[in-house]
Every structure is written in structure tokens, then in C-alpha cells.
């Protein structure tokens, strides 16, 4: 029963974070969600829990797809570069899923952490330019 209570708390906490988040924070949450799922998938591979691994990788792929769809191509070359990078990351996740390759997952996670780090650094600038626009 204790574990169920923790799960429910985490669910409510996550929902509250999303409701209260500004557009910049929502993108941060997506990065965090993707990297969390990739890390979980690595653990599932190590424990040979391949169905769970596939679910986590597919969830990370869906998150990256959402980030890719949210790109604002009016922002210029950066959006096009991110689109290609997200496409690459998605392909690598598909490969990692098929091959049960932890190295590929670590590569994707490392690249996502670099993107997230850059995103974290531009918070003030992003909030000023976002307004009602979609994030780059």
C-alpha cells in the first residue's frame, strides 16, 4: 500500500508540475522524461526485461517526436538542426531497442543532456521570446 501511495503522489506531483509550468519548463520536463526513460531502459536491458525495455524506449521516442513536432521553424536554422538531431536520436533509439544496445542508449542520453543543458542556460532569453510562440 505504501508503494501505491508513492506512485499516486508522484502522479499528482507530475501533473501539478505540468499545469504550473511555463513553456520553457515544459520542454525541460520533456527532456527529463526522455532521459529518465532511457535510463530505465538501460536497467531493463541489464535485467533482461525486454518488454519493459521496449515500453521505456518507445515512450522516449514519443517524447522526442513531441519535441520535434513543437519546433518553431520560423526561428531559423537552429530549428532545422534540432529536427535533424531529433531524427537521428529517434533512429538510434530504434536501433538500441532492436539490438538491446546500452551503448546506443548512453549515446542518445548524452546528446539529450547536452541539448537540455543548453536549453537550461537560455531560460530568460527563451521566456522573453516565447510568449505565445512554440519553443525552438
Legacy VTK file of the C-alpha trace (Angstrom):
# vtk DataFile Version 3.0
C-alpha trace
ASCII
DATASET POLYDATA
POINTS 136 float
0.000 0.000 0.000
2.920 2.352 0.746
4.283 1.888 -2.800
0.872 2.703 -4.278
0.758 5.902 -2.214
4.148 6.947 -3.549
3.018 6.267 -7.124
-0.110 8.361 -6.629
1.923 11.189 -5.080
4.352 11.115 -7.999
1.443 11.169 -10.452
-0.165 14.190 -8.771
3.216 15.897 -8.376
3.985 15.401 -12.068
0.562 16.666 -13.122
0.951 19.726 -10.896
4.408 20.422 -12.348
2.986 20.332 -15.854
-0.010 22.536 -15.050
2.163 25.126 -13.293
4.982 25.099 -15.859
5.794 27.852 -18.321
6.612 26.814 -21.926
10.342 26.695 -21.205
9.835 24.443 -18.185
7.575 22.127 -20.192
10.437 21.499 -22.618
12.754 20.851 -19.659
10.242 18.321 -18.313
10.171 16.578 -21.689
13.962 16.308 -21.733
13.891 14.970 -18.179
11.199 12.462 -19.100
13.122 11.203 -22.123
16.404 10.796 -20.236
14.613 9.099 -17.337
13.022 6.583 -19.682
16.320 5.885 -21.426
17.985 5.271 -18.068
15.161 2.924 -17.092
15.530 1.074 -20.402
19.224 0.509 -19.679
18.310 -1.124 -16.375
15.707 -3.298 -18.079
18.286 -4.497 -20.610
20.674 -5.384 -17.792
17.897 -7.386 -16.084
16.775 -8.912 -19.408
13.308 -7.358 -19.018
12.899 -6.778 -22.727
9.178 -5.937 -22.789
9.690 -3.243 -20.165
12.767 -2.003 -22.041
10.732 -1.648 -25.226
7.998 0.279 -23.415
10.525 2.745 -21.975
12.311 3.241 -25.297
9.020 3.701 -27.146
7.996 6.295 -24.579
11.309 8.152 -25.062
10.776 8.024 -28.839
7.299 9.519 -28.405
8.707 12.324 -26.258
11.379 13.111 -28.859
8.696 13.076 -31.536
6.733 15.597 -29.491
9.799 17.808 -29.152
10.376 17.513 -32.886
6.776 18.466 -33.668
6.989 21.510 -31.397
9.888 23.067 -33.300
9.314 26.613 -34.498
10.850 26.720 -37.969
10.398 30.487 -38.046
13.284 30.539 -35.555
15.646 29.655 -38.399
18.498 27.249 -38.827
18.559 26.116 -35.210
15.118 24.515 -35.550
16.194 22.648 -38.697
19.364 21.436 -36.973
17.353 20.247 -33.977
14.914 18.466 -36.276
17.779 16.506 -37.840
19.270 15.781 -34.426
15.943 14.545 -33.023
15.536 12.369 -36.124
18.992 10.888 -35.511
18.228 10.281 -31.832
14.952 8.545 -32.687
16.715 6.282 -35.204
19.384 5.414 -32.628
16.695 4.544 -30.078
15.013 2.232 -32.607
18.367 0.544 -33.205
19.105 0.281 -29.492
15.709 -1.306 -28.969
16.316 -3.929 -31.650
19.890 -4.691 -30.554
19.466 -4.252 -26.781
22.469 -1.939 -27.026
23.199 0.007 -23.849
25.976 1.953 -25.614
23.484 3.427 -28.073
21.200 4.393 -25.212
24.104 6.103 -23.462
24.952 7.975 -26.675
21.380 9.256 -27.011
21.191 10.130 -23.326
24.478 12.059 -23.540
23.300 14.069 -26.532
19.975 14.813 -24.858
21.771 16.002 -21.735
23.826 18.408 -23.869
20.688 19.801 -25.515
18.964 20.098 -22.132
21.977 21.853 -20.648
21.928 24.426 -23.452
18.160 24.816 -23.039
18.571 25.357 -19.290
21.113 28.125 -19.916
18.824 30.150 -22.185
15.811 30.223 -19.859
15.476 34.011 -19.523
16.003 34.639 -23.225
13.584 31.875 -24.197
10.839 33.152 -21.912
11.144 36.653 -23.361
10.863 35.474 -26.958
8.325 32.684 -26.467
5.213 34.475 -25.440
2.562 32.518 -27.302
5.040 31.032 -29.759
6.122 27.431 -29.797
9.641 26.685 -28.494
12.517 26.147 -30.940
LINES 1 137
136 0 1 2 3 4 5 6 7 8 9 10 11 12 13 14 15 16 17 18 19 20 21 22 23 24 25 26 27 28 29 30 31 32 33 34 35 36 37 38 39 40 41 42 43 44 45 46 47 48 49 50 51 52 53 54 55 56 57 58 59 60 61 62 63 64 65 66 67 68 69 70 71 72 73 74 75 76 77 78 79 80 81 82 83 84 85 86 87 88 89 90 91 92 93 94 95 96 97 98 99 100 101 102 103 104 105 106 107 108 109 110 111 112 113 114 115 116 117 118 119 120 121 122 123 124 125 126 127 128 129 130 131 132 133 134 135
